[in-house]
Amino acid sequence: MDFYTQLFLYVSILYISLYLLFLVFRKKSSVPNLPPGKKGWPIIGESPAFVGAAKSGCPEKFINDRTAKYSPDVFRTSLLGEDMAVFCGAAGNKFLFSGQNKYITTWWPTSMKKVAIFPETMEKFNKDDPKKMRSFLPEFLKPEALQCYIPIMDSMTREHMESDWSPYKEVKVFPLTKNYTFALACRLFMNIKDPKVVSKFADPFARIAPGFTSVPINVPGTPFNKAVEGGKVIRQELLNIIRQRKQEISEGKDANARDLLTRLLTEADDDGSVYYEMDTSNKIIGLLIASHDTTSTSITVIVNYLASLPHIYEKVYKEQMDIAKSKAPGELLNWDDIQKMKYSWNVACESMRLTPPAQGSFREAITDFTFAGYTIPKGWKTFWTVYTTHKNPKYFPDPEKFDPSRFEGNGPAPFTYVPFGGGPRMCPGKEYARLEILIFMHNLVTKFKLEKVDQDEKIIYNPSPVPSNGLLIRLQPLN
């Protein structure tokens, strides 16, 4: 082999080697800088650890362990069979709350859709449906409309106290509040007053929430299977009510009804098909899930703190009695009365800070975007959670202390207290929940002094906070 042939061979080898190195480095540089973390087991990911922490009564452990190990800003995991980026802190909350339809969009886990939505409408259920629903809610939940609900809420709460609390020396709070909030939602959202009809919904409805975050294995006896079967019953009952209501509307009955179901059937584009009826049912179920489950758990944890902290109870009692003494016998609460319940609402807020009614919310990335130096690929799911701020000493000094004064004046820093979300996507039912909670507190503390029977009763999350024994309270009637 002559000199030039050898030189050509060496140059060719060097050129090919350099080109291969170039391709390797270019490939490496094109790999996005994903958030740190791990996916866990195949298919199920880290869902068992996530659910296990919640059921142990310490859901924040799943989050805190990973923010300490990986990043305080965002970390990667796999939940509900999806690649997921968990956003942390006030900055993470702000980014997701303000990024709707720019970086992210609404996303329902498959398990939730299989439980709550008619299978026939699954393909039609798209990301615009929540937007269409929210267009109806502002009118239904605006202050002028809410003022009309106060007498109904107050009268139903009085009846509830009289029938389900007053006859007993001890009560289990959680099942009672679930029945109460569900009956109230049925009355205001669908104008259902018959207790027998309400019970047809309430029993299967109690089975669906635990199935939302469970492993979606539809085998008899599993939480997911119970939720799916409960969903079938609810959807069929709703279809029956929708068809009956349509008949009443066509006959001109109850023309002045203000409930949301009537509005959906009279003001939307009803094409007369069964698919439209199913779509209406989907919307009502979504609203019942959002309003009933979280409000009943919020009321329960508030009662828990009132019964555990006598000095807090006394201050709430004084505020509510001042309002009660200003009323004529039998006079119902009004909007002005609600505005006077400032300390009571601070107590409610502090209760929801320490024991939030919901853990957070999911979204889906609609484009690649960057946060805190990490790339979130299109199609990934995102999750914001109350547990990166609510008990973070950076935002709430001495975070385990029950201190309603945190909410005086301007209150907590923006995007740190987020039981109702925040930004443009803040829960539209926040004011509805505030009314329901305050009216319940008024009727409770003006009628009873409270004593917690089991001071060590544990709170578990399934997925909302649930007292392990229903929160047994001893009642002392007040004159």
C-alpha positions as CSV (number, residue, x, y, z in Angstrom):
1,M,0.0,0.0,0.0
2,D,1.6,3.3,-1.1
3,F,1.9,6.4,1.0
4,Y,-1.1,8.3,-0.6
5,T,-3.4,5.3,-0.2
6,Q,-2.5,5.0,3.5
7,L,-3.0,8.8,4.0
8,F,-6.4,8.6,2.3
9,L,-7.4,5.7,4.5
10,Y,-6.3,7.5,7.7
11,V,-8.1,10.7,6.7
12,S,-11.3,8.8,5.8
13,I,-11.3,7.0,9.1
14,L,-10.7,10.3,11.0
15,Y,-13.5,12.0,9.0
16,I,-15.9,9.1,9.6
17,S,-15.1,9.1,13.4
18,L,-15.5,12.8,13.7
19,Y,-18.8,12.6,11.8
20,L,-20.1,9.9,14.1
21,L,-19.1,11.9,17.2
22,F,-20.9,14.9,15.7
23,L,-24.1,12.8,15.3
24,V,-23.9,11.4,18.8
25,F,-23.4,14.9,20.4
26,R,-26.1,16.4,18.2
27,K,-28.5,13.6,19.3
28,K,-27.6,14.2,22.9
29,S,-28.1,17.9,22.6
30,S,-31.5,17.4,21.0
31,V,-32.8,15.4,24.0
32,P,-34.9,17.8,26.0
33,N,-33.8,18.6,29.6
34,L,-36.6,16.8,31.3
35,P,-37.4,17.5,35.0
36,P,-35.6,15.2,37.4
37,G,-37.5,12.3,38.9
38,K,-38.4,8.7,38.1
39,K,-41.4,7.0,36.6
40,G,-41.6,4.1,39.0
41,W,-43.1,0.7,38.0
42,P,-44.3,0.0,34.4
43,I,-47.9,1.0,33.7
44,I,-48.8,1.8,37.3
45,G,-45.8,4.2,37.8
46,E,-45.7,5.8,41.3
47,S,-49.5,5.7,41.7
48,P,-49.3,3.2,44.6
49,A,-46.9,5.5,46.5
50,F,-49.1,8.5,45.8
51,V,-52.3,6.8,47.0
52,G,-50.5,5.1,49.9
53,A,-49.3,8.4,51.3
54,A,-52.8,9.8,51.0
55,K,-54.4,6.9,52.8
56,S,-51.8,7.0,55.5
57,G,-53.0,10.5,56.4
58,C,-50.0,12.3,55.1
59,P,-50.4,13.1,51.4
60,E,-47.8,15.8,51.5
61,K,-45.1,13.1,52.1
62,F,-45.2,12.0,48.5
63,I,-44.6,15.6,47.3
64,N,-42.1,16.6,50.0
65,D,-39.9,13.5,49.6
66,R,-39.5,14.3,45.9
67,T,-39.0,18.0,46.1
68,A,-36.2,17.4,48.6
69,K,-34.6,14.7,46.4
70,Y,-35.1,16.2,42.9
71,S,-36.1,19.8,42.7
72,P,-38.2,22.4,44.7
73,D,-39.6,23.7,41.4
74,V,-40.8,20.8,39.3
75,F,-40.2,17.0,39.3
76,R,-41.1,14.1,37.1
77,T,-43.2,11.1,38.0
78,S,-45.8,8.8,36.5
79,L,-49.4,8.8,37.9
80,L,-52.5,7.2,36.5
81,G,-50.5,5.7,33.7
82,E,-49.2,9.1,32.4
83,D,-45.9,10.9,32.3
84,M,-46.4,13.8,34.7
85,A,-44.6,16.9,35.8
86,V,-45.5,18.1,39.3
87,F,-45.2,21.9,39.6
88,C,-44.2,23.2,43.0
89,G,-44.4,26.4,45.0
90,A,-46.1,29.7,44.3
91,A,-44.1,30.1,41.1
92,G,-45.3,26.7,39.8
93,N,-48.9,27.5,40.8
94,K,-48.8,30.9,39.0
95,F,-47.3,29.4,35.9
96,L,-50.0,26.8,35.5
97,F,-52.9,29.0,36.6
98,S,-51.9,31.6,34.0
99,G,-50.9,29.2,31.2
100,Q,-54.4,27.8,30.4
101,N,-54.8,27.4,26.6
102,K,-51.3,28.8,26.1
103,Y,-49.2,26.0,27.4
104,I,-51.8,23.6,29.0
105,T,-55.4,22.6,28.7
106,T,-58.0,20.8,30.9
107,W,-57.4,17.0,31.3
108,W,-59.5,14.4,32.9
109,P,-57.8,11.0,33.9
110,T,-59.2,8.1,32.0
111,S,-60.5,6.6,35.3
112,M,-62.6,9.7,35.9
113,K,-64.1,9.7,32.4
114,K,-65.0,6.0,32.6
115,V,-66.8,6.6,35.9
116,A,-68.6,9.9,35.1
117,I,-69.2,10.1,31.4
118,F,-71.5,8.1,29.1
119,P,-69.3,5.7,27.0
120,E,-71.2,6.8,23.9
121,T,-70.0,10.4,24.3
122,M,-66.4,9.6,25.2
123,E,-65.1,10.5,21.7
124,K,-67.2,13.7,21.7
125,F,-66.0,14.6,25.1
126,N,-63.3,17.1,24.2
127,K,-61.3,19.9,25.8
128,D,-64.0,22.5,24.8
129,D,-66.7,20.9,27.0
130,P,-65.4,22.3,30.3
131,K,-65.2,25.7,28.6
132,K,-68.8,25.5,27.4
133,M,-69.9,24.5,30.9
134,R,-68.0,27.4,32.5
135,S,-69.8,29.8,30.2
136,F,-73.1,28.9,31.9
137,L,-71.7,29.1,35.5
138,P,-70.9,32.8,35.9
139,E,-74.5,33.7,35.3
140,F,-75.7,31.0,37.6
141,L,-73.1,31.8,40.4
142,K,-72.9,35.6,40.1
143,P,-73.6,37.5,43.4
144,E,-77.0,38.6,42.3
145,A,-78.0,35.0,41.8
146,L,-76.3,33.7,44.9
147,Q,-78.3,36.2,47.0
148,C,-81.4,34.4,46.0
149,Y,-80.0,31.1,47.2
150,I,-79.3,32.3,50.8
151,P,-82.8,31.8,52.2
152,I,-83.1,28.4,50.6
153,M,-79.7,27.4,52.0
154,D,-80.6,28.7,55.5
155,S,-84.0,27.1,55.6
156,M,-82.6,23.7,54.4
157,T,-79.8,23.9,57.0
158,R,-82.3,24.6,59.8
159,E,-84.3,21.6,58.7
160,H,-81.2,19.5,58.6
161,M,-80.1,20.5,62.1
162,E,-83.6,19.9,63.4
163,S,-84.0,16.4,61.9
164,D,-80.5,15.0,61.9
165,W,-78.7,16.7,64.8
166,S,-81.0,17.9,67.5
167,P,-82.6,14.5,68.4
168,Y,-79.2,13.1,69.3
169,K,-76.5,13.5,71.9
170,E,-73.7,12.3,69.6
171,V,-73.5,12.4,65.8
172,K,-71.1,11.4,63.1
173,V,-70.4,14.6,61.2
174,F,-69.0,13.3,57.9
175,P,-72.0,11.2,56.7
176,L,-74.4,13.9,57.8
177,T,-72.6,16.7,55.9
178,K,-72.4,14.5,52.8
179,N,-76.1,14.0,52.8
180,Y,-76.8,17.7,53.5
181,T,-74.5,19.1,50.8
182,F,-75.8,16.6,48.3
183,A,-79.4,17.4,49.0
184,L,-78.6,21.1,48.7
185,A,-76.8,20.7,45.4
186,C,-79.8,18.6,44.0
187,R,-82.2,21.4,45.1
188,L,-80.2,24.3,43.6
189,F,-78.7,22.7,40.5
190,M,-81.7,20.5,39.5
191,N,-84.6,21.8,41.6
192,I,-85.0,18.3,43.1
193,K,-86.9,18.5,46.5
194,D,-88.1,14.9,47.0
195,P,-85.8,13.1,49.5
196,K,-86.5,9.8,47.8
197,V,-85.2,11.0,44.5
198,V,-82.1,12.6,46.3
199,S,-81.3,9.2,48.0
200,K,-81.4,7.5,44.6
201,F,-78.4,9.7,43.7
202,A,-76.7,9.9,47.1
203,D,-76.1,6.2,47.6
204,P,-74.3,5.4,44.3
205,F,-72.6,8.9,44.3
206,A,-70.8,7.9,47.5
207,R,-69.1,5.1,45.7
208,I,-67.6,7.1,42.8
209,A,-65.1,9.5,44.4
210,P,-62.8,6.7,45.8
211,G,-62.5,5.3,42.3
212,F,-61.2,8.5,40.6
213,T,-57.6,8.0,41.6
214,S,-57.6,4.2,42.0
215,V,-55.9,1.8,39.6
216,P,-58.5,1.5,36.7
217,I,-58.9,-2.3,37.0
218,N,-62.6,-3.1,36.5
219,V,-62.8,-6.3,38.6
220,P,-65.7,-6.8,40.9
221,G,-64.9,-5.6,44.4
222,T,-62.3,-3.1,43.5
223,P,-62.8,0.6,44.2
224,F,-62.7,1.4,40.5
225,N,-65.4,-1.3,39.7
226,K,-67.6,0.1,42.5
227,A,-67.2,3.6,41.1
228,V,-68.0,2.5,37.5
229,E,-71.2,0.7,38.7
230,G,-72.2,3.7,40.8
231,G,-71.6,6.0,37.8
232,K,-74.0,3.8,35.6
233,V,-76.8,4.2,38.2
234,I,-76.3,8.0,38.4
235,R,-76.2,8.5,34.7
236,Q,-79.4,6.5,34.2
237,E,-81.2,8.4,37.0
238,L,-80.1,11.7,35.5
239,L,-81.3,10.7,32.0
240,N,-84.7,10.0,33.5
241,I,-84.8,13.4,35.2
242,I,-83.6,15.2,32.1
243,R,-86.3,13.7,30.0
244,Q,-89.0,14.5,32.6
245,R,-87.7,18.1,32.8
246,K,-87.8,18.5,29.0
247,Q,-91.4,17.3,29.1
248,E,-92.3,19.8,31.8
249,I,-90.6,22.6,29.9
250,S,-92.5,21.7,26.7
251,E,-95.7,21.9,28.7
252,G,-94.8,25.3,30.2
253,K,-94.6,24.0,33.8
254,D,-92.4,25.8,36.3
255,A,-91.4,28.4,33.7
256,N,-89.6,30.6,36.3
257,A,-87.3,27.8,37.5
258,R,-83.7,29.1,38.1
259,D,-81.9,25.9,38.5
260,L,-78.9,25.1,36.2
261,L,-80.4,22.0,34.6
262,T,-83.4,24.0,33.4
263,R,-81.1,26.6,32.0
264,L,-79.0,24.0,30.2
265,L,-82.1,22.6,28.6
266,T,-83.7,25.9,27.6
267,E,-80.7,28.1,26.6
268,A,-78.3,25.6,25.0
269,D,-78.5,24.1,21.5
270,D,-80.6,21.1,22.1
271,D,-80.8,19.0,19.0
272,G,-83.3,16.6,20.5
273,S,-80.9,13.6,20.3
274,V,-80.1,11.2,23.1
275,Y,-76.4,12.3,22.7
276,Y,-77.4,15.8,23.8
277,E,-79.2,14.4,26.9
278,M,-76.1,12.4,27.7
279,D,-73.9,15.5,27.3
280,T,-76.2,17.4,29.7
281,S,-75.9,14.6,32.1
282,N,-72.1,14.7,31.8
283,K,-72.1,18.4,32.7
284,I,-74.4,18.0,35.7
285,I,-72.3,15.0,37.1
286,G,-69.1,17.1,36.8
287,L,-70.7,19.9,38.7
288,L,-72.0,17.6,41.4
289,I,-68.6,16.1,41.8
290,A,-67.0,19.5,42.0
291,S,-69.5,21.1,44.4
292,H,-70.6,18.3,46.7
293,D,-67.6,16.2,47.6
294,T,-65.2,19.1,48.3
295,T,-67.8,21.2,50.2
296,S,-68.9,18.3,52.5
297,T,-65.2,17.5,53.4
298,S,-64.5,21.2,54.0
299,I,-67.5,21.5,56.4
300,T,-66.3,18.3,58.2
301,V,-62.8,19.6,58.8
302,I,-64.1,22.9,59.9
303,V,-66.3,21.2,62.5
304,N,-63.3,19.1,63.5
305,Y,-61.3,22.2,64.4
306,L,-64.2,24.0,66.1
307,A,-64.7,20.9,68.3
308,S,-61.0,20.6,69.0
309,L,-60.2,24.3,69.7
310,P,-62.6,25.8,72.2
311,H,-61.0,29.3,72.0
312,I,-61.6,29.3,68.3
313,Y,-65.2,28.1,68.7
314,E,-65.9,30.8,71.3
315,K,-64.8,33.6,68.9
316,V,-66.9,32.1,66.0
317,Y,-69.9,31.7,68.4
318,K,-69.7,35.4,69.5
319,E,-69.6,36.6,65.9
320,Q,-72.5,34.4,64.9
321,M,-74.6,35.2,68.0
322,D,-74.3,38.9,67.3
323,I,-75.8,38.3,63.9
324,A,-78.5,36.0,65.3
325,K,-79.5,38.6,67.9
326,S,-80.0,41.2,65.2
327,K,-82.6,39.0,63.4
328,A,-86.4,38.8,64.1
329,P,-87.7,35.4,65.3
330,G,-87.7,33.0,62.3
331,E,-86.0,35.5,60.0
332,L,-83.7,33.9,57.5
333,L,-80.1,35.0,56.8
334,N,-79.4,37.5,54.0
335,W,-76.5,38.7,52.0
336,D,-75.6,41.5,54.5
337,D,-75.4,38.9,57.3
338,I,-72.9,36.8,55.3
339,Q,-70.6,39.8,54.9
340,K,-70.4,40.2,58.6
341,M,-69.0,36.7,59.1
342,K,-65.4,37.7,58.6
343,Y,-63.7,35.8,61.5
344,S,-65.8,32.7,60.7
345,W,-64.5,32.8,57.1
346,N,-60.9,33.2,58.4
347,V,-61.4,30.1,60.5
348,A,-62.8,28.2,57.5
349,C,-59.8,29.3,55.3
350,E,-57.3,28.2,58.0
351,S,-59.1,24.8,58.2
352,M,-58.8,24.4,54.5
353,R,-55.2,25.4,54.5
354,L,-54.3,22.7,57.0
355,T,-56.7,20.1,55.7
356,P,-57.4,21.0,52.0
357,P,-60.6,19.5,50.5
358,A,-58.8,18.6,47.3
359,Q,-55.2,17.8,46.5
360,G,-54.8,19.7,43.3
361,S,-55.7,19.4,39.6
362,F,-54.4,17.9,36.4
363,R,-53.7,19.6,33.1
364,E,-52.2,18.5,29.7
365,A,-49.4,20.2,27.8
366,I,-50.5,21.3,24.4
367,T,-47.0,22.4,23.3
368,D,-43.4,22.0,24.4
369,F,-42.6,24.6,27.0
370,T,-39.9,25.4,29.6
371,F,-40.2,26.0,33.3
372,A,-37.4,26.5,35.8
373,G,-34.9,25.4,33.1
374,Y,-36.7,22.1,32.3
375,T,-38.6,21.1,29.2
376,I,-42.2,19.8,29.5
377,P,-42.9,17.9,26.3
378,K,-46.3,18.2,24.5
379,G,-48.6,15.5,25.6
380,W,-47.2,15.3,29.2
381,K,-49.7,15.8,32.0
382,T,-49.1,18.4,34.7
383,F,-50.2,18.5,38.3
384,W,-50.3,21.4,40.8
385,T,-50.9,20.6,44.4
386,V,-51.8,22.4,47.6
387,Y,-49.1,20.6,49.4
388,T,-46.1,22.5,48.1
389,T,-47.4,25.8,49.6
390,H,-50.1,25.3,52.3
391,K,-47.7,23.8,54.9
392,N,-44.5,25.4,53.6
393,P,-42.9,27.6,56.3
394,K,-41.6,29.9,53.5
395,Y,-45.2,31.0,52.9
396,F,-46.8,30.2,56.3
397,P,-44.6,30.6,59.4
398,D,-45.2,27.9,62.0
399,P,-47.3,26.1,59.4
400,E,-48.9,23.5,61.7
401,K,-50.3,26.1,64.0
402,F,-54.0,26.9,63.6
403,D,-54.0,30.7,63.2
404,P,-57.0,32.4,61.4
405,S,-55.2,35.8,61.6
406,R,-53.2,34.7,58.6
407,F,-56.2,35.7,56.5
408,E,-56.7,39.2,58.0
409,G,-55.9,42.2,55.8
410,N,-54.5,41.2,52.4
411,G,-54.1,37.6,53.6
412,P,-51.5,35.2,52.3
413,A,-49.2,36.0,49.3
414,P,-50.7,35.3,45.9
415,F,-50.7,31.7,44.6
416,T,-49.8,30.3,48.1
417,Y,-53.3,29.6,49.4
418,V,-55.0,27.6,46.6
419,P,-57.8,25.3,47.8
420,F,-59.9,26.8,45.0
421,G,-57.1,27.0,42.4
422,G,-56.2,30.5,41.1
423,G,-55.9,32.9,38.2
424,P,-58.4,32.6,35.3
425,R,-59.1,29.0,36.2
426,M,-60.1,29.6,39.8
427,C,-63.1,27.5,40.8
428,P,-66.2,29.4,39.7
429,G,-68.0,27.9,42.6
430,K,-65.9,29.5,45.3
431,E,-68.6,32.0,46.4
432,Y,-71.2,29.2,46.4
433,A,-69.0,27.2,48.7
434,R,-68.4,30.2,50.9
435,L,-72.1,30.7,51.3
436,E,-72.8,27.1,52.0
437,I,-70.0,26.8,54.6
438,L,-70.8,30.0,56.5
439,I,-74.5,29.3,56.6
440,F,-73.8,25.9,58.0
441,M,-71.4,27.3,60.6
442,H,-74.0,29.9,61.7
443,N,-76.7,27.3,62.3
444,L,-74.3,24.9,64.0
445,V,-72.6,27.1,66.6
446,T,-75.8,29.0,67.5
447,K,-77.5,25.7,68.4
448,F,-74.7,23.5,69.8
449,K,-71.5,23.5,71.8
450,L,-69.2,20.8,70.4
451,E,-67.0,18.2,71.9
452,K,-64.8,15.8,69.9
453,V,-65.3,12.3,71.3
454,D,-62.0,10.8,69.9
455,Q,-59.3,13.4,70.1
456,D,-56.9,11.1,68.2
457,E,-59.2,10.2,65.3
458,K,-57.1,10.0,62.1
459,I,-57.8,11.8,58.9
460,I,-57.2,9.8,55.7
461,Y,-57.4,10.9,52.1
462,N,-59.6,9.0,49.6
463,P,-58.9,11.2,47.7
464,S,-60.5,14.0,49.8
465,P,-59.9,14.1,53.6
466,V,-62.1,11.6,55.5
467,P,-62.2,11.1,59.2
468,S,-61.5,7.4,59.8
469,N,-64.5,7.0,62.1
470,G,-66.8,9.7,60.6
471,L,-65.9,12.4,63.2
472,L,-68.0,11.5,66.2
473,I,-69.1,14.7,68.0
474,R,-70.9,15.1,71.3
475,L,-73.5,17.8,71.2
476,Q,-74.5,20.2,74.0
477,P,-77.7,22.1,73.0
478,L,-77.7,25.8,73.6
479,N,-80.8,27.7,74.9
